């Protein structure tokens, strides 16, 4: 049922509030995922200060906004597909592991999974914390 949330516009007070890019469910915990494809170019790869700072700042902003939206979505039950889920968490997913410094972006949404995580980190977390372990 949660799959119906993918690519869905979530409304709040009659207006579009956000959309959900992906979902995952593990042992009763629903993960709402905001996917971000940020530019990974030579400047970032070689550690150019401006490239690293710009990406870091953008992801910090994305993470803060998404965590606020997750709290609102869960508290106000903005989608009927959320029924039956008492544990709703969210994270920002990137295609590569980003360099982050902001304490809020480095927090864990659940043991071992950070507020901003790459798709590879999420896959490793799923493999390590399968249904029998969460």
C-alpha positions in Angstrom: 0.0 0.0 0.0 2.9 2.4 0.8 4.1 2.0 -2.8 1.2 4.2 -3.9 3.0 7.1 -2.2 5.9 7.0 -4.8 5.8 10.1 -7.0 2.7 11.3 -5.3 2.1 14.9 -4.5 1.3 15.2 -0.8 -1.2 18.0 -0.1 -1.5 20.1 3.0 -4.2 22.6 3.5 -5.3 22.2 -0.1 -1.9 22.9 -1.6 0.9 20.7 -2.8 3.3 20.3 0.1 5.9 17.9 -1.2 6.3 14.7 -3.2 7.8 11.4 -2.2 10.4 9.9 -4.5 10.7 6.5 -3.0 9.5 4.4 -0.1 10.9 1.4 1.8 9.2 -0.7 4.5 11.1 -2.8 7.0 9.4 -4.5 9.9 6.7 -1.9 10.4 9.0 1.1 9.8 8.1 3.2 6.8 10.9 5.2 5.1 9.9 8.1 3.0 12.8 8.9 0.7 13.7 12.2 -1.0 16.1 11.4 -3.8 18.6 14.1 -4.8 20.8 13.9 -7.9 23.6 16.4 -7.3 26.4 17.2 -9.7 29.4 15.0 -9.2 32.1 16.4 -11.4 35.8 16.7 -11.5 35.8 19.8 -9.3 33.9 17.9 -6.6 36.0 14.7 -7.0 39.3 16.6 -6.7 38.0 18.4 -3.6 37.6 21.9 -5.0 36.5 24.0 -2.0 33.6 25.8 -3.8 32.2 22.5 -5.3 32.3 20.7 -2.0 30.9 23.6 -0.1 28.0 24.2 -2.6 27.0 20.5 -2.6 27.3 20.3 1.2 25.2 23.4 1.8 22.5 22.2 -0.7 22.3 18.8 1.0 22.2 20.3 4.5 19.3 22.5 3.4 17.6 19.5 1.7 18.0 17.3 4.8 16.6 20.0 7.2 13.6 20.6 5.0 12.9 16.9 4.5 13.0 16.1 8.2 10.6 18.9 8.9 8.3 17.6 6.2 8.5 14.1 7.5 7.5 15.2 11.0 4.5 17.1 9.5 3.5 14.2 7.2 3.6 11.8 10.1 1.9 14.1 12.7 -0.9 15.2 10.4 -1.3 11.9 8.6 -1.3 13.7 5.2 -1.8 10.5 3.2 -4.2 7.6 3.8 -1.4 5.1 2.9 0.2 6.0 6.2 -2.4 4.1 8.1 -0.9 1.2 10.0 2.5 2.8 10.2 3.4 4.1 13.7 7.1 4.5 12.8 7.6 6.9 9.9 11.1 8.1 9.1 12.7 9.9 6.2 16.1 10.5 4.7 17.7 12.1 1.7 19.3 9.7 -0.7 22.1 10.6 -3.1 23.8 8.5 -5.8 27.2 8.9 -4.1 28.5 9.4 -0.6 28.7 13.2 0.0 31.0 15.1 2.3 28.9 16.6 5.1 29.8 18.5 8.3 26.4 19.8 9.6 25.5 17.9 12.8 21.9 17.7 11.7 22.8 16.0 8.4 25.0 13.5 10.2 22.3 12.4 12.6 20.8 8.9 12.3 17.2 8.4 11.4 17.6 4.8 12.7 20.7 3.0 14.0 23.2 2.9 11.2 21.3 5.0 8.6 22.0 8.7 8.4 19.7 11.6 7.5 21.6 11.9 4.2 22.8 8.6 2.8 23.9 7.3 -0.6 22.0 4.6 -2.4 24.9 2.3 -1.7 24.8 3.1 2.1 21.1 2.4 2.1 21.6 -0.9 0.3 24.3 -1.9 2.8 22.0 -0.9 5.7 19.2 -3.0 4.3 21.5 -6.0 3.8 22.8 -5.7 7.4 19.5 -5.0 9.1 17.1 -7.3 7.3 13.7 -8.1 8.6 15.0 -10.5 11.3 17.3 -7.8 12.8 15.3 -4.6 12.9 
